């Protein structure tokens, strides 16, 4: 029971701006599919009206009403479905991104978080694994080490910081 509470989502929208953009993309896809349906239906009804010997005018007269009803019905069905699917799908991406961001903030603050972990059904497991590999030397550092020194027993040489690299002038050979 404790593990379910630990991994339970605490907020409905973790990154509202990003999630809203993704959901709006799903909604735009629903609008585009509705537009394509209207175009295809309009073309089909026009073709039918041309082939009918006498009732073609009736079809052309009814076509605006039929198209309007089809567009409204399609949009009323598709929009909520696309919004729901879009919102649920964002949780699989934005949740891990949020977790990885918090993990990196903990590292930057000098805390020693455990390995980066995300929920089983979430996306970005490979990114979390690579992040764990890349930050392993940072996580295992002790507070008594200075920058650039190798932690005891790890055998990993720490690269110089960006400031050190910029202040070190390259040795130039005048000859």
Secondary structure as UniProt FT lines:
FT   HELIX           2..6
FT   HELIX           16..51
FT   HELIX           56..108
FT   TURN            109..110
FT   TURN            120..121
FT   HELIX           125..139
FT   TURN            143..144
FT   TURN            147..148
FT   TURN            152..154
FT   HELIX           162..167
//
